[in-house]
Amino acid sequence: MGAGSAVMVTVLPGVAAPVESHASGRVEQPSGTLSITVPAAVNLGSAFPGSSISRQIGEVRVSDRRGGQNAVWTAKVSASDFTTPGGGAARQISRNQLSYWSGQATSTMGPGTRVPGQATSAQAQSLSVPRTAFAKTSGNGNNTTAWQPTLIVAVPATAVGGTYTGTITHSVA
């Protein structure tokens, strides 16, 4: 099961804009399910070509209502390239330029051991390939785990001004 967040960053030759707030809702899951919820949309703000921007992208939450013995799971994160209309290399920020770190759990309920994919900013990983965002490695029973991951976008020096959009996808199994 996977869920994507639309992410936007604006590359402008002017002053950086403030980050817009975003909200996400919480939905109770029926018993017997394993699900993940993510923010619907995130605006990271603005950055200059050749610089980077780093922002938390909102709460990601895994809800495990399977209740069985040794109910373990792994949440993965992946990304698309970010693009702005018009095409061409100067209008694309490759997923190779995106880095992610999950940080520690911001809330947990239920038994089990939770392990962040990247506990600190020093452990941030490129999203050139799918990465482990979080995992529950042991424990029985229903549980939830939430975290506030950070996305780092390294804007190429050759990037043209514009609003770049892409998708960050979280999945759990």
PLY file of the C-alpha trace (Angstrom):
ply
format ascii 1.0
element vertex 173
property float x
property float y
property float z
element edge 172
property int vertex1
property int vertex2
end_header
0.00 0.00 0.00
1.41 3.42 -0.91
0.46 7.07 -0.66
2.05 10.06 -2.38
2.50 13.67 -1.38
2.64 16.34 -4.07
5.68 18.48 -3.28
6.47 21.89 -4.72
9.58 24.06 -4.64
9.94 27.38 -6.41
13.26 28.41 -7.94
13.42 32.19 -8.27
16.20 34.72 -8.70
14.57 36.77 -5.88
14.22 36.50 -2.13
13.10 33.14 -0.70
9.42 32.94 0.19
8.18 31.58 3.53
7.05 27.99 3.69
3.27 27.60 3.52
1.60 25.55 6.20
-0.17 22.32 5.37
-2.52 20.01 7.20
-3.27 16.33 7.18
-6.19 14.41 8.59
-6.26 11.32 10.74
-8.49 8.46 9.73
-9.19 5.46 11.93
-8.37 2.20 10.15
-10.50 -0.94 10.35
-9.08 -3.98 12.13
-6.92 -6.29 10.07
-5.28 -3.55 7.98
-1.82 -2.10 7.54
-1.93 1.46 6.18
0.08 4.64 5.79
-1.08 8.26 5.71
0.89 11.24 4.41
0.28 14.97 3.86
-1.61 15.65 0.62
0.60 18.54 -0.49
3.67 20.39 0.72
5.21 23.69 -0.41
8.91 23.73 0.45
9.32 27.42 -0.38
11.89 29.01 -2.68
15.59 28.58 -3.31
18.21 30.04 -5.62
19.88 27.98 -8.36
22.98 26.35 -6.89
21.58 26.32 -3.35
19.52 23.86 -1.34
16.34 23.95 0.67
15.54 21.69 3.62
12.07 21.37 5.17
9.98 18.91 7.10
7.23 17.58 4.85
4.62 16.80 7.52
3.58 13.78 9.52
3.79 10.29 8.06
1.86 7.68 10.07
1.73 3.89 9.85
-1.31 2.21 11.42
-1.07 -1.53 11.93
-4.38 -3.08 12.95
-3.45 -6.66 12.05
-3.03 -7.55 15.74
-1.23 -10.83 15.08
1.96 -12.34 16.37
5.18 -10.65 15.25
3.38 -7.93 13.27
6.44 -6.33 11.66
6.47 -3.84 8.78
8.78 -1.67 6.70
7.85 1.75 5.34
9.68 2.80 2.15
10.08 6.22 0.55
10.71 7.05 -3.10
10.57 10.16 -5.28
9.87 11.33 -8.80
11.98 13.95 -10.55
10.76 17.51 -9.95
9.90 19.41 -13.12
8.61 22.77 -14.24
6.68 23.26 -17.51
8.65 23.55 -20.72
10.85 20.47 -20.64
14.63 20.16 -20.94
17.40 19.43 -18.46
17.39 22.97 -17.01
13.71 22.49 -16.09
14.24 19.32 -14.05
15.55 18.60 -10.59
16.52 14.94 -10.67
15.53 12.69 -7.78
19.30 12.23 -7.37
19.27 15.81 -6.01
16.71 14.93 -3.31
17.73 13.63 0.10
15.52 12.37 2.93
15.87 11.68 6.60
13.08 10.33 8.78
14.22 11.45 12.21
13.01 9.70 15.35
9.40 8.66 15.92
7.27 11.59 17.05
4.62 9.27 18.50
4.08 5.55 18.96
1.28 3.42 20.35
1.34 -0.29 21.00
4.17 -2.74 21.57
7.24 -3.29 19.45
10.61 -1.95 18.41
10.60 0.91 15.89
13.74 1.79 13.91
14.11 5.00 11.87
15.64 4.67 8.43
17.74 7.80 9.00
17.68 8.96 12.60
19.69 12.18 12.09
20.38 14.73 9.36
23.91 13.30 9.07
22.29 10.05 7.87
20.16 11.66 5.13
20.04 9.48 2.00
19.61 10.31 -1.66
16.22 9.36 -3.10
17.88 8.16 -6.31
16.50 4.75 -5.28
13.73 3.77 -2.80
14.88 3.89 0.84
13.64 2.53 4.14
11.91 5.38 5.97
10.93 3.48 9.14
10.50 -0.10 10.31
8.86 -2.03 13.11
11.21 -4.95 13.71
9.49 -6.80 16.56
6.35 -6.92 18.65
2.78 -8.18 18.62
-0.53 -6.40 18.53
-2.02 -3.28 17.03
0.33 -0.31 16.79
0.89 3.10 15.23
4.08 5.00 14.49
4.43 8.59 13.28
7.42 10.66 12.18
8.16 14.07 10.62
10.63 13.46 7.78
12.80 16.14 6.24
13.36 16.56 2.50
16.48 18.30 1.19
16.42 19.59 -2.39
19.77 20.52 -3.96
18.77 22.93 -6.74
21.16 22.63 -9.71
23.08 25.80 -10.63
21.66 25.45 -14.14
18.01 25.37 -13.01
15.75 28.00 -14.55
13.25 29.97 -12.50
9.87 28.34 -12.03
7.69 26.22 -9.81
8.91 22.62 -9.75
6.57 19.84 -8.70
7.19 16.20 -7.93
5.90 13.36 -5.81
7.31 11.79 -2.66
5.74 8.35 -2.18
5.63 6.43 1.09
4.54 2.78 1.12
4.30 0.13 3.82
4.35 -3.66 3.75
0 1
1 2
2 3
3 4
4 5
5 6
6 7
7 8
8 9
9 10
10 11
11 12
12 13
13 14
14 15
15 16
16 17
17 18
18 19
19 20
20 21
21 22
22 23
23 24
24 25
25 26
26 27
27 28
28 29
29 30
30 31
31 32
32 33
33 34
34 35
35 36
36 37
37 38
38 39
39 40
40 41
41 42
42 43
43 44
44 45
45 46
46 47
47 48
48 49
49 50
50 51
51 52
52 53
53 54
54 55
55 56
56 57
57 58
58 59
59 60
60 61
61 62
62 63
63 64
64 65
65 66
66 67
67 68
68 69
69 70
70 71
71 72
72 73
73 74
74 75
75 76
76 77
77 78
78 79
79 80
80 81
81 82
82 83
83 84
84 85
85 86
86 87
87 88
88 89
89 90
90 91
91 92
92 93
93 94
94 95
95 96
96 97
97 98
98 99
99 100
100 101
101 102
102 103
103 104
104 105
105 106
106 107
107 108
108 109
109 110
110 111
111 112
112 113
113 114
114 115
115 116
116 117
117 118
118 119
119 120
120 121
121 122
122 123
123 124
124 125
125 126
126 127
127 128
128 129
129 130
130 131
131 132
132 133
133 134
134 135
135 136
136 137
137 138
138 139
139 140
140 141
141 142
142 143
143 144
144 145
145 146
146 147
147 148
148 149
149 150
150 151
151 152
152 153
153 154
154 155
155 156
156 157
157 158
158 159
159 160
160 161
161 162
162 163
163 164
164 165
165 166
166 167
167 168
168 169
169 170
170 171
171 172
